[in-house]
Amino acid sequence: MYKDHRISVVVPAHNEQALIGKTLRTMPNFVDHIIVVDDCSSDDTCGAAQAVGDPRVTVLRHDVNQGVGGAILSGHRHALEIGGDINVVMAGDAQMDPDYLPSLLDPIVEDGYGFTKANRFFSMESFANMPKHRIFGNVVLSFMTKLASGYWHLFDPQNGYTAIRQDVLRRLRLDKIAHGYHFENDMLINLCIIGVRARDVPIPAVYGTEVSGIKLHRVIPRLSALLFKGFWKRIWMKYVLWSFSPIALLLFTAILLILFGTGVGIFVLANTLGTKTASAATVMMSVGPLMTGIYMLIQALVLDIQETPD
């Protein structure tokens, strides 16, 4: 136990025969249960996990590959069945330093947070050896996830080193959360909808010989679609269905005004090409709604940031 809290660690693993043993052998003594989920590996990940001989380890195996999110959700469900207080997710490739596990647990145990996650980009040194296109990609993805999820104070959304209270997990519709590489983004969206306090914890990543299986040409379109749908799901659930907030009124009115102003502007431009000149009143029919809509959109954004659960 850790400060009177029972800790379960979920370890999703796919073809991690070489590293799963190291991951399990370095698990802290205060961890009560270790749940390895072999996501239909083609190697002997299961055997390597069982060979460690740790009585805390339970190995689950998927007969069909469900993706990293599916493996994590299977582990969470099993942890809920055996009982406990906090579930931690640590990848099976030994990238997540177990020495930092207390840093993830303390905000939950001592400060009442429902969810914590690691943030690899907490200093300028974190970007030192990263290619510029990856830095740009991480910044854009983080902003898109902030906008979709409503957790404006969180960064590094793809970091899977997380901890969550079991009572929070029971409030979530686990069957509705994405199973693929965009699991972490969808989890944040669903956590914000139910108002869970979340916190970033500065933790460096441990890089080794592992090779990423992410295919960007497939992941990026799916992730963009998920974030777009997730944003509107959050707005609808949080600001319309459960309480018709001024944020929803500002946002929907802003969109209508921007669309109207843009449409009028295109119409005026198309009909004044050449020697024709648009009158000031005609131009204002476009500029007025457009500027007002942009102002209202900014106000909605500011109010949404203020609503961030923290």
LINJO-V50753 format. One record per backbone hydrogen bond with DSSP energy under -0.5 kcal/mol. CO is the residue of the C=O (numbers start at 0). NH is the residue of the N-H. Records with the same first field share a line. If there is no record, write none. Layout:
# LINJO-V50753
CO->NH, NH
This chain:
# LINJO-V50753
0->2
1->4
4->1
5->84, 85
6->31, 32
7->9, 87
8->10, 34
9->11, 89
10->36
11->91
12->38
15->18, 19
18->22
19->23
20->24
21->25
23->26
27->30
32->8
33->35, 57
34->10, 36
35->37, 59
36->12, 38
37->39, 61
42->44
43->47
44->48
45->49
46->50
47->51
48->51
49->52
52->54
53->56
55->33
57->35, 59
59->37
65->69
66->70
67->71
68->72
69->73
70->74
71->75
72->76
73->77
74->78
75->79
76->80
77->81
78->82
84->165
85->7
86->163
87->9, 89
88->161
90->93
94->96, 205
96->99
97->100
99->102, 103
100->103, 104
101->105
102->106
104->107, 108
105->109, 110
106->110, 112
107->111
113->164
114->198
115->162
116->200
118->202
119->121
122->125
123->126
124->127
126->129
130->133, 134
131->135
132->136
133->137
134->138
135->139
136->140
137->141
138->142
139->143
140->144
141->145
142->146
143->147
144->148
145->149
149->151
150->153
155->158
159->161
160->117
161->88
162->115
163->86
164->168
165->169
166->170
167->170, 171
168->171
171->173
172->175
173->176
178->68, 69
179->182
181->185
182->186
183->187
184->188
185->189
186->190
187->191
188->192
189->193
190->195
191->194
196->113, 114
198->116
200->118
204->206
213->215
214->217, 218
215->219
217->221
218->222
219->223
220->224
221->225
222->226
223->227
224->228
225->229
226->230
227->231
228->232
229->233
230->234
231->235
232->236
233->237, 238
234->238, 239
235->239, 240
236->241
238->244
242->244
244->247, 248
245->249
246->250
247->251
248->252
249->253
250->254
251->255
252->256
253->257
254->258
255->259
256->260
257->261
258->262
259->263
260->264
261->265
262->266
263->267
264->268
265->269
266->270
267->271
268->271
272->275
278->282
279->283
280->284
281->285
282->285, 286
283->287
285->289
286->290
287->291
288->292
289->293
290->294
291->295
292->296
293->297
294->298
295->299
296->300
297->301
298->302
299->303
300->304
301->305
302->306
304->307
308->197
